[in-house]
């Protein structure tokens, strides 16, 4: 969330989460989802989005294929390529990604070591107050909680529960 030159820069689709760390590693929404896939031994092969999302995903996940379909210049602004351009671009990128998997050169799965410590930074202290009531949650400061669980599936479920508890 809050990355410069990123359209609708968010850590989770609700926009209410500032940051999430898995075992101390800052991850975005793509990192959370990649870690769940990694739990099952599945690598992320490609990503499509603005230049910032694609760069951050490669930094975290390794040399995956990217299709930069828009150049973001702010939270609400980007120069978007037309679907006539992006459809073939995404298709070619996906084909390269599958060929890299078949050829043995695809990125490795993003596997988080167990146990998993997940730290969540909310945007509002009152949300942190509510999320801190979850069993096993530890309040770190005005905006952050953390908990440690057995594996990434439980971490993801705990993350979703914390977000729901904080904002429902």
DRENNUBA-754665 format. One record per atom (N, C-alpha, C): x, y, z; residue number from 1; atom name; residue in one letter. Coordinates in steps of 0.1 Angstrom, whole numbers. Example, Ala and Ser with C-alpha at 12.3 -4.5 7.8 and 13.67 -1.06 7.14 Angstrom:
% DRENNUBA-754665
+-------+-------+-------+-----+------+------+
!    c1 !    c2 !    c3 ! pos ! site ! code !
+-------+-------+-------+-----+------+------+
!   132 !   -57 !    78 !   1 !    N !    A !
!   123 !   -45 !    78 !   1 !   CA !    A !
!   132 !   -33 !    78 !   1 !    C !    A !
!   128 !   -22 !    71 !   2 !    N !    S !
!   137 !   -11 !    71 !   2 !   CA !    S !
!   129 !     0 !    79 !   2 !    C !    S !
+-------+-------+-------+-----+------+------+
***
This chain:
% DRENNUBA-754665
+-------+-------+-------+-----+------+------+
!    c1 !    c2 !    c3 ! pos ! site ! code !
+-------+-------+-------+-----+------+------+
!     8 !   -12 !     0 !   1 !    N !    X !
!     0 !     0 !     0 !   1 !   CA !    X !
!     9 !    12 !     0 !   1 !    C !    X !
!     4 !    22 !    -7 !   2 !    N !    X !
!    11 !    35 !    -7 !   2 !   CA !    X !
!    23 !    36 !   -16 !   2 !    C !    X !
!    26 !    26 !   -24 !   3 !    N !    X !
!    38 !    27 !   -33 !   3 !   CA !    X !
!    36 !    39 !   -43 !   3 !    C !    X !
!    47 !    45 !   -45 !   4 !    N !    X !
!    47 !    56 !   -55 !   4 !   CA !    X !
!    45 !    51 !   -69 !   4 !    C !    X !
!    38 !    59 !   -77 !   5 !    N !    X !
!    35 !    55 !   -91 !   5 !   CA !    X !
!    29 !    41 !   -92 !   5 !    C !    X !
!    18 !    39 !   -85 !   6 !    N !    X !
!    11 !    26 !   -85 !   6 !   CA !    X !
!    -4 !    29 !   -85 !   6 !    C !    X !
!   -11 !    24 !   -94 !   7 !    N !    X !
!   -26 !    27 !   -95 !   7 !   CA !    X !
!   -32 !    19 !   -84 !   7 !    C !    X !
!   -41 !    25 !   -76 !   8 !    N !    X !
!   -48 !    19 !   -65 !   8 !   CA !    X !
!   -39 !    10 !   -56 !   8 !    C !    X !
!   -27 !    16 !   -53 !   9 !    N !    X !
!   -17 !     8 !   -45 !   9 !   CA !    X !
!   -23 !     3 !   -32 !   9 !    C !    X !
!   -24 !   -10 !   -30 !  10 !    N !    X !
!   -30 !   -15 !   -18 !  10 !   CA !    X !
!   -23 !   -28 !   -14 !  10 !    C !    X !
!   -24 !   -32 !    -2 !  11 !    N !    X !
!   -18 !   -44 !     3 !  11 !   CA !    X !
!   -29 !   -55 !     2 !  11 !    C !    X !
!   -41 !   -52 !     4 !  12 !    N !    X !
!   -52 !   -61 !     3 !  12 !   CA !    X !
!   -64 !   -54 !    -3 !  12 !    C !    X !
!   -72 !   -61 !   -10 !  13 !    N !    X !
!   -82 !   -54 !   -19 !  13 !   CA !    X !
!   -91 !   -45 !   -11 !  13 !    C !    X !
!   -93 !   -46 !     2 !  14 !    N !    X !
!  -101 !   -37 !     9 !  14 !   CA !    X !
!   -95 !   -23 !    11 !  14 !    C !    X !
!   -82 !   -22 !     9 !  15 !    N !    X !
!   -76 !    -9 !    11 !  15 !   CA !    X !
!   -74 !    -5 !    25 !  15 !    C !    X !
!   -78 !   -14 !    35 !  16 !    N !    X !
!   -78 !   -10 !    49 !  16 !   CA !    X !
!   -65 !   -16 !    56 !  16 !    C !    X !
!   -57 !   -23 !    49 !  17 !    N !    X !
!   -45 !   -29 !    54 !  17 !   CA !    X !
!   -33 !   -21 !    49 !  17 !    C !    X !
!   -24 !   -16 !    57 !  18 !    N !    X !
!   -13 !    -8 !    53 !  18 !   CA !    X !
!    -2 !   -18 !    48 !  18 !    C !    X !
!     2 !   -28 !    57 !  19 !    N !    X !
!    13 !   -37 !    53 !  19 !   CA !    X !
!    10 !   -51 !    60 !  19 !    C !    X !
!    17 !   -61 !    54 !  20 !    N !    X !
!    16 !   -74 !    59 !  20 !   CA !    X !
!    31 !   -80 !    57 !  20 !    C !    X !
!    35 !   -87 !    68 !  21 !    N !    X !
!    48 !   -93 !    67 !  21 !   CA !    X !
!    46 !  -108 !    70 !  21 !    C !    X !
!    53 !  -116 !    63 !  22 !    N !    X !
!    54 !  -131 !    65 !  22 !   CA !    X !
!    68 !  -134 !    70 !  22 !    C !    X !
!    69 !  -139 !    82 !  23 !    N !    X !
!    82 !  -141 !    88 !  23 !   CA !    X !
!    92 !  -129 !    85 !  23 !    C !    X !
!    87 !  -117 !    87 !  24 !    N !    X !
!    95 !  -105 !    86 !  24 !   CA !    X !
!    97 !  -100 !    72 !  24 !    C !    X !
!    91 !  -107 !    62 !  25 !    N !    X !
!    93 !  -102 !    48 !  25 !   CA !    X !
!    80 !   -95 !    44 !  25 !    C !    X !
!    82 !   -82 !    40 !  26 !    N !    X !
!    71 !   -74 !    36 !  26 !   CA !    X !
!    65 !   -80 !    23 !  26 !    C !    X !
!    52 !   -82 !    22 !  27 !    N !    X !
!    46 !   -88 !    10 !  27 !   CA !    X !
!    33 !   -80 !     7 !  27 !    C !    X !
!    30 !   -79 !    -6 !  28 !    N !    X !
!    17 !   -73 !   -10 !  28 !   CA !    X !
!     7 !   -84 !   -11 !  28 !    C !    X !
!    -4 !   -81 !   -17 !  29 !    N !    X !
!   -15 !   -91 !   -20 !  29 !   CA !    X !
!    -9 !  -102 !   -28 !  29 !    C !    X !
!    -1 !   -99 !   -38 !  30 !    N !    X !
!     5 !  -110 !   -46 !  30 !   CA !    X !
!    14 !  -119 !   -38 !  30 !    C !    X !
!    21 !  -114 !   -28 !  31 !    N !    X !
!    29 !  -122 !   -19 !  31 !   CA !    X !
!    21 !  -132 !   -11 !  31 !    C !    X !
!    10 !  -127 !    -5 !  32 !    N !    X !
!     1 !  -135 !     3 !  32 !   CA !    X !
!    -4 !  -147 !    -6 !  32 !    C !    X !
!    -9 !  -143 !   -18 !  33 !    N !    X !
!   -14 !  -154 !   -27 !  33 !   CA !    X !
!    -4 !  -163 !   -32 !  33 !    C !    X !
!     8 !  -158 !   -35 !  34 !    N !    X !
!    19 !  -166 !   -39 !  34 !   CA !    X !
!    24 !  -176 !   -28 !  34 !    C !    X !
!    23 !  -172 !   -16 !  35 !    N !    X !
!    27 !  -180 !    -4 !  35 !   CA !    X !
!    17 !  -192 !    -3 !  35 !    C !    X !
!     4 !  -189 !    -5 !  36 !    N !    X !
!    -6 !  -200 !    -5 !  36 !   CA !    X !
!    -3 !  -210 !   -16 !  36 !    C !    X !
!    -1 !  -205 !   -28 !  37 !    N !    X !
!     3 !  -214 !   -39 !  37 !   CA !    X !
!    15 !  -221 !   -36 !  37 !    C !    X !
!    25 !  -215 !   -30 !  38 !    N !    X !
!    38 !  -221 !   -26 !  38 !   CA !    X !
!    36 !  -232 !   -16 !  38 !    C !    X !
!    26 !  -231 !    -7 !  39 !    N !    X !
!    23 !  -241 !     3 !  39 !   CA !    X !
!    20 !  -254 !    -5 !  39 !    C !    X !
!    14 !  -253 !   -16 !  40 !    N !    X !
!    11 !  -265 !   -24 !  40 !   CA !    X !
!    21 !  -269 !   -35 !  40 !    C !    X !
!    33 !  -261 !   -34 !  41 !    N !    X !
!    44 !  -264 !   -44 !  41 !   CA !    X !
!    41 !  -258 !   -57 !  41 !    C !    X !
!    32 !  -248 !   -58 !  42 !    N !    X !
!    29 !  -242 !   -71 !  42 !   CA !    X !
!    36 !  -228 !   -72 !  42 !    C !    X !
!    44 !  -226 !   -83 !  43 !    N !    X !
!    50 !  -213 !   -85 !  43 !   CA !    X !
!    41 !  -203 !   -92 !  43 !    C !    X !
!    44 !  -191 !   -90 !  44 !    N !    X !
!    37 !  -180 !   -97 !  44 !   CA !    X !
!    46 !  -179 !  -110 !  44 !    C !    X !
!    39 !  -179 !  -121 !  45 !    N !    X !
!    46 !  -179 !  -134 !  45 !   CA !    X !
!    46 !  -165 !  -141 !  45 !    C !    X !
!    36 !  -157 !  -138 !  46 !    N !    X !
!    35 !  -144 !  -145 !  46 !   CA !    X !
!    26 !  -135 !  -137 !  46 !    C !    X !
!    27 !  -122 !  -140 !  47 !    N !    X !
!    18 !  -112 !  -134 !  47 !   CA !    X !
!    16 !  -101 !  -145 !  47 !    C !    X !
!     4 !   -95 !  -144 !  48 !    N !    X !
!     1 !   -84 !  -153 !  48 !   CA !    X !
!    -4 !   -73 !  -144 !  48 !    C !    X !
!     0 !   -61 !  -148 !  49 !    N !    X !
!    -4 !   -49 !  -140 !  49 !   CA !    X !
!     4 !   -37 !  -144 !  49 !    C !    X !
!     4 !   -27 !  -135 !  50 !    N !    X !
!    13 !   -16 !  -137 !  50 !   CA !    X !
!    27 !   -19 !  -135 !  50 !    C !    X !
!    36 !    -9 !  -138 !  51 !    N !    X !
!    50 !   -12 !  -137 !  51 !   CA !    X !
!    55 !   -14 !  -123 !  51 !    C !    X !
!    48 !    -8 !  -113 !  52 !    N !    X !
!    52 !    -9 !   -99 !  52 !   CA !    X !
!    49 !   -23 !   -94 !  52 !    C !    X !
!    37 !   -28 !   -97 !  53 !    N !    X !
!    32 !   -41 !   -93 !  53 !   CA !    X !
!    42 !   -52 !   -99 !  53 !    C !    X !
!    44 !   -51 !  -112 !  54 !    N !    X !
!    53 !   -61 !  -118 !  54 !   CA !    X !
!    67 !   -61 !  -112 !  54 !    C !    X !
!    73 !   -49 !  -110 !  55 !    N !    X !
!    86 !   -48 !  -104 !  55 !   CA !    X !
!    86 !   -54 !   -90 !  55 !    C !    X !
!    77 !   -50 !   -82 !  56 !    N !    X !
!    76 !   -56 !   -68 !  56 !   CA !    X !
!    75 !   -71 !   -68 !  56 !    C !    X !
!    66 !   -76 !   -77 !  57 !    N !    X !
!    64 !   -90 !   -77 !  57 !   CA !    X !
!    77 !   -98 !   -81 !  57 !    C !    X !
!    84 !   -93 !   -91 !  58 !    N !    X !
!    97 !   -99 !   -95 !  58 !   CA !    X !
!   107 !   -98 !   -83 !  58 !    C !    X !
!   107 !   -87 !   -76 !  59 !    N !    X !
!   117 !   -85 !   -65 !  59 !   CA !    X !
!   114 !   -96 !   -54 !  59 !    C !    X !
!   101 !   -99 !   -52 !  60 !    N !    X !
!    98 !  -109 !   -41 !  60 !   CA !    X !
!    98 !  -123 !   -46 !  60 !    C !    X !
!    93 !  -125 !   -58 !  61 !    N !    X !
!    91 !  -139 !   -63 !  61 !   CA !    X !
!   101 !  -145 !   -73 !  61 !    C !    X !
!   110 !  -136 !   -78 !  62 !    N !    X !
!   120 !  -141 !   -87 !  62 !   CA !    X !
!   116 !  -137 !  -101 !  62 !    C !    X !
!   123 !  -143 !  -111 !  63 !    N !    X !
!   122 !  -139 !  -125 !  63 !   CA !    X !
!   109 !  -144 !  -132 !  63 !    C !    X !
!    98 !  -140 !  -127 !  64 !    N !    X !
!    85 !  -144 !  -134 !  64 !   CA !    X !
!    83 !  -135 !  -146 !  64 !    C !    X !
!    75 !  -140 !  -155 !  65 !    N !    X !
!    71 !  -132 !  -167 !  65 !   CA !    X !
!    62 !  -121 !  -163 !  65 !    C !    X !
!    63 !  -109 !  -169 !  66 !    N !    X !
!    55 !   -98 !  -166 !  66 !   CA !    X !
!    49 !   -92 !  -179 !  66 !    C !    X !
!    37 !   -87 !  -177 !  67 !    N !    X !
!    30 !   -79 !  -188 !  67 !   CA !    X !
!    26 !   -66 !  -182 !  67 !    C !    X !
!    34 !   -55 !  -185 !  68 !    N !    X !
!    31 !   -42 !  -180 !  68 !   CA !    X !
!    21 !   -36 !  -189 !  68 !    C !    X !
!     8 !   -35 !  -184 !  69 !    N !    X !
!    -3 !   -31 !  -193 !  69 !   CA !    X !
!    -7 !   -16 !  -190 !  69 !    C !    X !
!     0 !   -10 !  -181 !  70 !    N !    X !
!    -3 !     4 !  -178 !  70 !   CA !    X !
!     9 !    10 !  -171 !  70 !    C !    X !
!    11 !    23 !  -173 !  71 !    N !    X !
!    21 !    31 !  -167 !  71 !   CA !    X !
!    14 !    40 !  -156 !  71 !    C !    X !
!    16 !    36 !  -144 !  72 !    N !    X !
!    10 !    44 !  -133 !  72 !   CA !    X !
!    18 !    56 !  -130 !  72 !    C !    X !
!    11 !    67 !  -128 !  73 !    N !    X !
!    18 !    80 !  -123 !  73 !   CA !    X !
!    12 !    85 !  -110 !  73 !    C !    X !
!     3 !    78 !  -104 !  74 !    N !    X !
!    -3 !    81 !   -91 !  74 !   CA !    X !
!   -13 !    71 !   -87 !  74 !    C !    X !
!   -19 !    74 !   -76 !  75 !    N !    X !
!   -29 !    65 !   -70 !  75 !   CA !    X !
!   -41 !    63 !   -79 !  75 !    C !    X !
!   -46 !    74 !   -85 !  76 !    N !    X !
!   -58 !    74 !   -94 !  76 !   CA !    X !
!   -54 !    77 !  -108 !  76 !    C !    X !
!   -42 !    75 !  -112 !  77 !    N !    X !
!   -39 !    79 !  -126 !  77 !   CA !    X !
!   -29 !    69 !  -132 !  77 !    C !    X !
!   -32 !    65 !  -145 !  78 !    N !    X !
!   -23 !    57 !  -152 !  78 !   CA !    X !
!   -26 !    58 !  -167 !  78 !    C !    X !
!   -16 !    56 !  -175 !  79 !    N !    X !
!   -18 !    56 !  -189 !  79 !   CA !    X !
!   -20 !    41 !  -193 !  79 !    C !    X !
!   -32 !    37 !  -196 !  80 !    N !    X !
!   -35 !    23 !  -199 !  80 !   CA !    X !
!   -35 !    20 !  -214 !  80 !    C !    X !
!   -29 !     9 !  -217 !  81 !    N !    X !
!   -28 !     5 !  -231 !  81 !   CA !    X !
!   -42 !    -1 !  -234 !  81 !    C !    X !
!   -45 !     0 !  -247 !  82 !    N !    X !
!   -59 !    -5 !  -251 !  82 !   CA !    X !
!   -59 !   -20 !  -251 !  82 !    C !    X !
!   -71 !   -26 !  -249 !  83 !    N !    X !
!   -73 !   -40 !  -249 !  83 !   CA !    X !
!   -67 !   -47 !  -262 !  83 !    C !    X !
!   -67 !   -40 !  -273 !  84 !    N !    X !
!   -62 !   -45 !  -286 !  84 !   CA !    X !
!   -47 !   -48 !  -284 !  84 !    C !    X !
!   -40 !   -40 !  -276 !  85 !    N !    X !
!   -26 !   -42 !  -273 !  85 !   CA !    X !
!   -24 !   -52 !  -262 !  85 !    C !    X !
!   -32 !   -50 !  -251 !  86 !    N !    X !
!   -29 !   -58 !  -239 !  86 !   CA !    X !
!   -33 !   -73 !  -240 !  86 !    C !    X !
!   -43 !   -76 !  -248 !  87 !    N !    X !
!   -48 !   -90 !  -249 !  87 !   CA !    X !
!   -36 !   -98 !  -256 !  87 !    C !    X !
!   -31 !   -94 !  -267 !  88 !    N !    X !
!   -20 !  -102 !  -272 !  88 !   CA !    X !
!    -7 !  -102 !  -263 !  88 !    C !    X !
!    -5 !   -91 !  -256 !  89 !    N !    X !
!     7 !   -90 !  -247 !  89 !   CA !    X !
!     5 !  -100 !  -236 !  89 !    C !    X !
!    -6 !  -100 !  -230 !  90 !    N !    X !
!    -9 !  -110 !  -219 !  90 !   CA !    X !
!    -8 !  -124 !  -224 !  90 !    C !    X !
!   -14 !  -127 !  -236 !  91 !    N !    X !
!   -13 !  -140 !  -242 !  91 !   CA !    X !
!     1 !  -145 !  -244 !  91 !    C !    X !
!     9 !  -136 !  -250 !  92 !    N !    X !
!    23 !  -140 !  -253 !  92 !   CA !    X !
!    31 !  -142 !  -240 !  92 !    C !    X !
!    28 !  -133 !  -230 !  93 !    N !    X !
!    35 !  -135 !  -217 !  93 !   CA !    X !
!    31 !  -148 !  -210 !  93 !    C !    X !
!    18 !  -151 !  -211 !  94 !    N !    X !
!    14 !  -164 !  -205 !  94 !   CA !    X !
!    20 !  -176 !  -212 !  94 !    C !    X !
!    21 !  -175 !  -225 !  95 !    N !    X !
!    28 !  -186 !  -233 !  95 !   CA !    X !
!    42 !  -187 !  -229 !  95 !    C !    X !
!    50 !  -176 !  -228 !  96 !    N !    X !
!    63 !  -177 !  -223 !  96 !   CA !    X !
!    64 !  -183 !  -209 !  96 !    C !    X !
!    55 !  -179 !  -201 !  97 !    N !    X !
!    55 !  -184 !  -187 !  97 !   CA !    X !
!    53 !  -200 !  -187 !  97 !    C !    X !
!    44 !  -204 !  -194 !  98 !    N !    X !
!    41 !  -219 !  -195 !  98 !   CA !    X !
!    53 !  -226 !  -201 !  98 !    C !    X !
!    59 !  -220 !  -212 !  99 !    N !    X !
!    71 !  -226 !  -218 !  99 !   CA !    X !
!    83 !  -227 !  -208 !  99 !    C !    X !
!    84 !  -217 !  -200 ! 100 !    N !    X !
!    95 !  -217 !  -190 ! 100 !   CA !    X !
!    93 !  -228 !  -179 ! 100 !    C !    X !
!    80 !  -230 !  -176 ! 101 !    N !    X !
!    77 !  -241 !  -167 ! 101 !   CA !    X !
!    80 !  -254 !  -173 ! 101 !    C !    X !
!    76 !  -256 !  -186 ! 102 !    N !    X !
!    79 !  -269 !  -193 ! 102 !   CA !    X !
!    94 !  -271 !  -195 ! 102 !    C !    X !
!   101 !  -260 !  -197 ! 103 !    N !    X !
!   116 !  -260 !  -199 ! 103 !   CA !    X !
!   124 !  -261 !  -186 ! 103 !    C !    X !
!   117 !  -260 !  -175 ! 104 !    N !    X !
!   125 !  -261 !  -162 ! 104 !   CA !    X !
!   131 !  -248 !  -158 ! 104 !    C !    X !
!   128 !  -237 !  -164 ! 105 !    N !    X !
!   134 !  -224 !  -160 ! 105 !   CA !    X !
!   124 !  -215 !  -153 ! 105 !    C !    X !
!   113 !  -220 !  -149 ! 106 !    N !    X !
!   103 !  -211 !  -142 ! 106 !   CA !    X !
!   108 !  -208 !  -128 ! 106 !    C !    X !
!   103 !  -197 !  -122 ! 107 !    N !    X !
!   107 !  -195 !  -108 ! 107 !   CA !    X !
!   102 !  -206 !   -99 ! 107 !    C !    X !
!   109 !  -207 !   -88 ! 108 !    N !    X !
!   105 !  -217 !   -78 ! 108 !   CA !    X !
!    93 !  -212 !   -70 ! 108 !    C !    X !
!    86 !  -222 !   -64 ! 109 !    N !    X !
!    74 !  -217 !   -56 ! 109 !   CA !    X !
!    79 !  -208 !   -45 ! 109 !    C !    X !
!    71 !  -199 !   -41 ! 110 !    N !    X !
!    74 !  -190 !   -30 ! 110 !   CA !    X !
!    69 !  -197 !   -17 ! 110 !    C !    X !
!    78 !  -203 !   -10 ! 111 !    N !    X !
!    75 !  -211 !     2 ! 111 !   CA !    X !
!    80 !  -204 !    14 ! 111 !    C !    X !
!    70 !  -202 !    23 ! 112 !    N !    X !
!    73 !  -196 !    36 ! 112 !   CA !    X !
!    76 !  -207 !    46 ! 112 !    C !    X !
!    88 !  -205 !    53 ! 113 !    N !    X !
!    92 !  -215 !    63 ! 113 !   CA !    X !
!    82 !  -215 !    74 ! 113 !    C !    X !
!    80 !  -227 !    80 ! 114 !    N !    X !
!    71 !  -228 !    91 ! 114 !   CA !    X !
!    78 !  -229 !   104 ! 114 !    C !    X !
!    72 !  -225 !   115 ! 115 !    N !    X !
!    59 !  -219 !   116 ! 115 !   CA !    X !
!    59 !  -205 !   110 ! 115 !    C !    X !
!    48 !  -200 !   107 ! 116 !    N !    X !
!    46 !  -187 !   100 ! 116 !   CA !    X !
!    42 !  -176 !   110 ! 116 !    C !    X !
!    50 !  -166 !   110 ! 117 !    N !    X !
!    47 !  -154 !   118 ! 117 !   CA !    X !
!    41 !  -144 !   109 ! 117 !    C !    X !
!    29 !  -140 !   111 ! 118 !    N !    X !
!    23 !  -130 !   102 ! 118 !   CA !    X !
!    20 !  -117 !   110 ! 118 !    C !    X !
!    25 !  -106 !   105 ! 119 !    N !    X !
!    23 !   -93 !   111 ! 119 !   CA !    X !
!    14 !   -85 !   102 ! 119 !    C !    X !
!     4 !   -79 !   108 ! 120 !    N !    X !
!    -6 !   -71 !   100 ! 120 !   CA !    X !
!    -6 !   -57 !   105 ! 120 !    C !    X !
!    -4 !   -47 !    97 ! 121 !    N !    X !
!    -5 !   -33 !   100 ! 121 !   CA !    X !
!   -18 !   -27 !    94 ! 121 !    C !    X !
!   -27 !   -23 !   103 ! 122 !    N !    X !
!   -40 !   -18 !    99 ! 122 !   CA !    X !
!   -38 !    -3 !    97 ! 122 !    C !    X !
!   -47 !     4 !    91 ! 123 !    N !    X !
!   -47 !    18 !    89 ! 123 !   CA !    X !
!   -53 !    26 !   100 ! 123 !    C !    X !
!   -62 !    20 !   108 ! 124 !    N !    X !
!   -68 !    27 !   119 ! 124 !   CA !    X !
!   -66 !    19 !   132 ! 124 !    C !    X !
!   -63 !    27 !   143 ! 125 !    N !    X !
!   -61 !    20 !   156 ! 125 !   CA !    X !
!   -74 !    12 !   161 ! 125 !    C !    X !
!   -86 !    17 !   158 ! 126 !    N !    X !
!   -98 !    10 !   162 ! 126 !   CA !    X !
!   -99 !    -4 !   155 ! 126 !    C !    X !
!   -94 !    -5 !   143 ! 127 !    N !    X !
!   -94 !   -18 !   136 ! 127 !   CA !    X !
!   -84 !   -27 !   143 ! 127 !    C !    X !
!   -73 !   -21 !   147 ! 128 !    N !    X !
!   -63 !   -29 !   154 ! 128 !   CA !    X !
!   -68 !   -34 !   167 ! 128 !    C !    X !
!   -76 !   -25 !   174 ! 129 !    N !    X !
!   -82 !   -29 !   187 ! 129 !   CA !    X !
!   -91 !   -42 !   185 ! 129 !    C !    X !
!   -99 !   -42 !   175 ! 130 !    N !    X !
!  -108 !   -53 !   172 ! 130 !   CA !    X !
!  -100 !   -65 !   168 ! 130 !    C !    X !
!   -91 !   -64 !   159 ! 131 !    N !    X !
!   -83 !   -76 !   154 ! 131 !   CA !    X !
!   -75 !   -82 !   166 ! 131 !    C !    X !
!   -70 !   -74 !   175 ! 132 !    N !    X !
!   -62 !   -79 !   186 ! 132 !   CA !    X !
!   -70 !   -88 !   195 ! 132 !    C !    X !
!   -83 !   -89 !   194 ! 133 !    N !    X !
!   -91 !   -98 !   202 ! 133 !   CA !    X !
!   -91 !  -112 !   198 ! 133 !    C !    X !
!   -86 !  -114 !   186 ! 134 !    N !    X !
!   -85 !  -128 !   180 ! 134 !   CA !    X !
!   -76 !  -137 !   189 ! 134 !    C !    X !
!   -80 !  -149 !   191 ! 135 !    N !    X !
!   -72 !  -158 !   199 ! 135 !   CA !    X !
!   -58 !  -160 !   192 ! 135 !    C !    X !
!   -48 !  -158 !   200 ! 136 !    N !    X !
!   -34 !  -159 !   196 ! 136 !   CA !    X !
!   -28 !  -147 !   190 ! 136 !    C !    X !
!   -36 !  -136 !   189 ! 137 !    N !    X !
!   -31 !  -123 !   183 ! 137 !   CA !    X !
!   -23 !  -116 !   195 ! 137 !    C !    X !
!   -12 !  -110 !   191 ! 138 !    N !    X !
!    -4 !  -102 !   200 ! 138 !   CA !    X !
!    -4 !   -87 !   195 ! 138 !    C !    X !
!    -8 !   -78 !   203 ! 139 !    N !    X !
!    -8 !   -64 !   199 ! 139 !   CA !    X !
!     7 !   -59 !   200 ! 139 !    C !    X !
!    12 !   -53 !   189 ! 140 !    N !    X !
!    26 !   -48 !   189 ! 140 !   CA !    X !
!    27 !   -33 !   191 ! 140 !    C !    X !
!    17 !   -26 !   186 ! 141 !    N !    X !
!    16 !   -11 !   188 ! 141 !   CA !    X !
!     2 !    -6 !   184 ! 141 !    C !    X !
!     1 !     6 !   181 ! 142 !    N !    X !
!   -12 !    12 !   178 ! 142 !   CA !    X !
!   -19 !     7 !   165 ! 142 !    C !    X !
!   -10 !     1 !   156 ! 143 !    N !    X !
!   -16 !    -3 !   143 ! 143 !   CA !    X !
!   -13 !   -17 !   139 ! 143 !    C !    X !
!    -4 !   -24 !   147 ! 144 !    N !    X !
!     0 !   -37 !   143 ! 144 !   CA !    X !
!    -3 !   -48 !   153 ! 144 !    C !    X !
!    -7 !   -60 !   147 ! 145 !    N !    X !
!    -8 !   -72 !   155 ! 145 !   CA !    X !
!     1 !   -83 !   148 ! 145 !    C !    X !
!     3 !   -94 !   155 ! 146 !    N !    X !
!    10 !  -105 !   149 ! 146 !   CA !    X !
!     5 !  -118 !   156 ! 146 !    C !    X !
!     7 !  -129 !   149 ! 147 !    N !    X !
!     4 !  -142 !   154 ! 147 !   CA !    X !
!    13 !  -152 !   147 ! 147 !    C !    X !
!    15 !  -163 !   153 ! 148 !    N !    X !
!    24 !  -174 !   147 ! 148 !   CA !    X !
!    15 !  -186 !   147 ! 148 !    C !    X !
!    16 !  -192 !   135 ! 149 !    N !    X !
!     7 !  -204 !   132 ! 149 !   CA !    X !
!    15 !  -215 !   125 ! 149 !    C !    X !
!     9 !  -227 !   124 ! 150 !    N !    X !
!    16 !  -238 !   119 ! 150 !   CA !    X !
!    21 !  -237 !   104 ! 150 !    C !    X !
!    12 !  -232 !    95 ! 151 !    N !    X !
!    16 !  -232 !    81 ! 151 !   CA !    X !
!     9 !  -220 !    74 ! 151 !    C !    X !
!    12 !  -219 !    61 ! 152 !    N !    X !
!     7 !  -207 !    54 ! 152 !   CA !    X !
!    -8 !  -208 !    52 ! 152 !    C !    X !
!   -15 !  -219 !    51 ! 153 !    N !    X !
!   -29 !  -220 !    50 ! 153 !   CA !    X !
!   -36 !  -214 !    62 ! 153 !    C !    X !
!   -31 !  -217 !    74 ! 154 !    N !    X !
!   -36 !  -212 !    86 ! 154 !   CA !    X !
!   -33 !  -197 !    87 ! 154 !    C !    X !
!   -21 !  -193 !    83 ! 155 !    N !    X !
!   -18 !  -179 !    83 ! 155 !   CA !    X !
!   -27 !  -171 !    74 ! 155 !    C !    X !
!   -30 !  -176 !    62 ! 156 !    N !    X !
!   -39 !  -169 !    53 ! 156 !   CA !    X !
!   -53 !  -168 !    59 ! 156 !    C !    X !
!   -58 !  -179 !    65 ! 157 !    N !    X !
!   -71 !  -179 !    72 ! 157 !   CA !    X !
!   -71 !  -169 !    84 ! 157 !    C !    X !
!   -60 !  -169 !    91 ! 158 !    N !    X !
!   -59 !  -160 !   102 ! 158 !   CA !    X !
!   -59 !  -145 !    98 ! 158 !    C !    X !
!   -52 !  -143 !    87 ! 159 !    N !    X !
!   -52 !  -129 !    81 ! 159 !   CA !    X !
!   -66 !  -125 !    77 ! 159 !    C !    X !
!   -73 !  -134 !    70 ! 160 !    N !    X !
!   -87 !  -131 !    66 ! 160 !   CA !    X !
!   -96 !  -128 !    78 ! 160 !    C !    X !
!   -94 !  -137 !    89 ! 161 !    N !    X !
!  -102 !  -135 !   101 ! 161 !   CA !    X !
!   -99 !  -122 !   107 ! 161 !    C !    X !
!   -86 !  -118 !   108 ! 162 !    N !    X !
!   -83 !  -105 !   114 ! 162 !   CA !    X !
!   -89 !   -94 !   107 ! 162 !    C !    X !
!   -88 !   -94 !    93 ! 163 !    N !    X !
!   -94 !   -83 !    86 ! 163 !   CA !    X !
!  -109 !   -82 !    88 ! 163 !    C !    X !
!  -116 !   -94 !    88 ! 164 !    N !    X !
!  -130 !   -94 !    90 ! 164 !   CA !    X !
!  -133 !   -89 !   104 ! 164 !    C !    X !
!  -126 !   -94 !   114 ! 165 !    N !    X !
!  -128 !   -89 !   128 ! 165 !   CA !    X !
!  -126 !   -74 !   129 ! 165 !    C !    X !
!  -116 !   -69 !   122 ! 166 !    N !    X !
!  -113 !   -55 !   123 ! 166 !   CA !    X !
!  -123 !   -46 !   117 ! 166 !    C !    X !
!  -130 !   -50 !   107 ! 167 !    N !    X !
!  -139 !   -41 !    99 ! 167 !   CA !    X !
!  -153 !   -46 !    99 ! 167 !    C !    X !
!  -157 !   -56 !   105 ! 168 !    N !    X !
!  -171 !   -59 !   106 ! 168 !   CA !    X !
!  -178 !   -55 !   118 ! 168 !    C !    X !
+-------+-------+-------+-----+------+------+
***
